[in-house]
Amino acid sequence: MNASFDILLQTLLSGVLIGLIYALVAVGLTMIFGVMDIVNFAHGEFLMLGMYASFWGFALWALDPMFTLPFTALMLFGLGSAIYHVVIRRIIRAPMLSQIFTTFGLLILFRGLAQFLWKPDFRTIDHSIVQGKVAFAGLQFGLPQLVAAAGAIVVTGIVWWFLQRTRLGAALEATAADKDAAALMGIDVQRMFALAWGIGAACAGVAGALLSTFFPIFPEVGANFILIAFVTVALGGFGSVAGAFWAGIIVGIVEVLGGFLLGPQYKLALVLALYLIVVLLRPQGLLGRA
Amino acid sequence: MRDEHAWAKRIVLVALLVLVLALPYLVGNASQLNYAILVLMIAQAGVAWNILGGYAGQVSLGHAAFYGIGAYTSTQLLLVFGLSPWLGMLAGGGVAVLFALAIGWPCFRLKGHYFAMATIAIAEILQIVVTNWDWLGGAVGLSLPVAETGWRGLVFNKSKVPYYYLILGLLLLTLGVSWLIERSFLGYYFRAIKDEPDAARSVGIDLTRYKLVAITASSFLTALGGTFYAQKELFIDPGSTMATSLSIKIALVAILGGVGSLGGPVAGAVILTAIEETTRAMFGGTGRGTDLIIYALLIILVAVFYPSGVAGWWRDLEHRLLLFKRRDRASGKRKTS
């Protein structure tokens, strides 16, 4: 194999790896959107909180982010449903603008709280059990990236299984399809909404925990992921979990390929252009309901 | 009864106008004057946003693109051709309108969230392109020369008072255009597009055409504000003139004040700037984000409990007072009979 082909393959595969993380973040966002038609601007902040949960577990008790991951997921689940009950429940019927600015307010609130509690410094987790590199058929990958991607696949799979194979998941899907009909069938719609927020926040939190072994941790870190998550959700079709999964991988590839061909400064611009192309040409996304 | 009410309103308006006109001579120092200029700047952008986002209901979260286009066009024309900022301002408005029509034509098909997110995407792309465009100064930005001062060159280095009257003039112009739109057939069309798009289409209103009319007025006026920013700060860069945070702030003043009401964004600008500056002055020095927390809590409280903003609250209050009066009169009648 010649060298440039190797570089291209390496680039593509690293795009897939980061794309799987984007997919997990987008799964949470698309779930909230699909169930209740609200775009959560504070979604990147759930990811940020997941990172800090991992960091403090490591810094205070020397617990590895991989071990604390289930607790991070539970904490974020609790936070997500609490936010639903305290704030979001009151704006379900409000105009779209109020909804946008409520979740936008949550974004600023969490960034402010993170700054207040943990200072605006960059932090890193240095000695996780996942570190170092793995060589494979002439290609090299960081172990943290590989583990994170594998974890993202597993969690996305669990969410998908939950929606497809459990009664509670079916109830959630029914609520997404038609709230009023679901309520008439005896489904507690409020509980479903809270569940969607819990799962959505947990997905982002887990993504944060998985990223924490190789990505700097700081209060504004969510900003790097929210626009990409929007694009992924639109590409996959608003509300579609399977769509978000495949879209995440595509977005990851577009991002690294764009960086490779045009220069890293245009990565985000290309991803955003992808959003425009998708919503204008195929508004329902790849796998979305028309 | 109605007349007497209208008269009261007119008197309050005239008093307000006199107050704003005299304000530079009432404030104590330069920093207070600067504060007033900041309020007028964001108010002007909010009123311009309101034409598209409020009246026509097309929520843009990318208005900083127009603001930045205004700032960059007039500045670059001044730097390269030595063109007067007065003409540069008009040119900036023109370029912004062309840009707005180019993005509006395809994007007005999108509804709600999809449109809002498309505007974010477009403004972000523009910001990335300008940041990497050396001819426009790239990430470093552009500095304006202080060659010609006074009203011809629109640069005032001795006193900031002329800047105050300039932005006040721009705000009154923007309010005037909004007022004309609100009272003309356009106002009815815009509201129909916002509230009952299907009904509007069924009676033969060409939705896209009138949305394009709205974005034309809105983007032109927003770009004028961008040129003002460049002339006042004498320095522009992508981060300060076309960032998404600016787009959000422009929409936010309209929302705080009351979407789709003429004076709402002005009230929103006064409140938002007051909150920002007060929290910054009280807690900003700590560098620990306390100002952000308070700011965020206030935004959430307003969005959750007063979705119609200050204007909605005011209407409620007015309504309640009128009811009170009427009830008073009714009970008075009962007594006499």
Contacts between the chains, C-beta under 8 A, distances in Angstrom:
chain1	res1	chain2	res2	distance
A	33	B	113	7.9
A	37	B	113	7.9
A	39	B	113	5.1
A	39	B	116	8.0
A	39	B	117	7.4
A	87	B	300	6.5
A	87	B	304	6.5
A	90	B	304	5.0
A	90	B	305	7.9
A	91	B	303	7.0
A	91	B	304	5.7
A	91	B	307	7.5
A	94	B	303	7.6
A	94	B	304	7.6
A	94	B	307	4.7
A	95	B	259	7.7
A	95	B	307	5.8
A	96	B	59	6.6
A	96	B	112	5.5
A	96	B	113	6.9
A	96	B	116	7.7
A	97	B	53	7.9
A	97	B	59	6.0
A	97	B	251	7.6
A	97	B	255	5.5
A	97	B	259	6.2
A	97	B	307	7.7
A	98	B	255	7.4
A	98	B	303	4.6
A	98	B	304	7.2
A	98	B	307	4.0
A	99	B	303	7.8
A	100	B	59	7.4
A	100	B	61	7.6
A	100	B	116	6.8
A	101	B	251	7.9
A	101	B	252	6.6
A	101	B	255	5.7
A	101	B	299	6.0
A	101	B	302	8.0
A	101	B	303	4.3
A	102	B	299	7.9
A	102	B	300	5.6
A	102	B	303	4.3
A	102	B	304	5.9
A	104	B	248	6.5
A	104	B	299	7.1
A	105	B	296	4.9
A	105	B	297	7.5
A	105	B	299	3.7
A	105	B	300	3.8
A	105	B	303	6.2
A	106	B	296	7.3
A	106	B	300	6.7
A	107	B	296	7.8
A	108	B	292	5.5
A	108	B	295	6.4
A	108	B	296	3.8
A	108	B	299	7.0
A	109	B	292	7.6
A	109	B	293	6.2
A	109	B	296	3.6
A	109	B	297	6.5
A	109	B	300	6.9
A	111	B	289	7.0
A	111	B	292	6.3
A	112	B	289	3.9
A	112	B	290	7.3
A	112	B	291	7.7
A	112	B	292	3.1
A	112	B	293	3.9
A	112	B	295	7.6
A	112	B	296	5.8
A	113	B	289	7.1
A	113	B	293	6.1
A	114	B	289	7.5
A	115	B	288	5.9
A	115	B	289	3.1
A	115	B	292	6.8
A	116	B	288	4.8
A	116	B	289	4.6
A	116	B	290	6.1
A	116	B	293	6.3
A	119	B	288	7.3
A	120	B	287	7.5
A	120	B	289	7.6
A	219	B	289	7.4
A	227	B	120	7.2
A	227	B	121	7.6
A	227	B	124	6.7
A	230	B	117	5.5
A	230	B	120	7.8
A	231	B	121	7.7
A	234	B	114	7.4
A	234	B	117	7.1
A	263	B	132	8.0
A	265	B	128	6.9
A	265	B	131	7.3
A	265	B	132	5.2
A	266	B	128	6.6
A	266	B	132	7.2
A	268	B	124	6.9
A	268	B	128	6.3
A	269	B	124	7.3
A	269	B	125	4.8
A	269	B	128	4.3
A	269	B	129	6.9
A	272	B	121	4.1
A	272	B	122	7.9
A	272	B	124	5.5
A	272	B	125	5.2
A	273	B	121	7.6
A	273	B	125	6.3
A	275	B	117	7.0
A	275	B	118	7.3
A	275	B	121	5.0
A	276	B	107	7.9
A	276	B	118	6.0
A	276	B	121	5.6
A	276	B	122	7.0
A	279	B	110	5.9
A	279	B	114	5.3
A	279	B	117	7.7
A	279	B	118	6.1
A	280	B	106	5.4
A	280	B	107	7.4
A	280	B	109	7.2
A	280	B	110	7.6
A	283	B	110	7.2
A	283	B	114	6.8
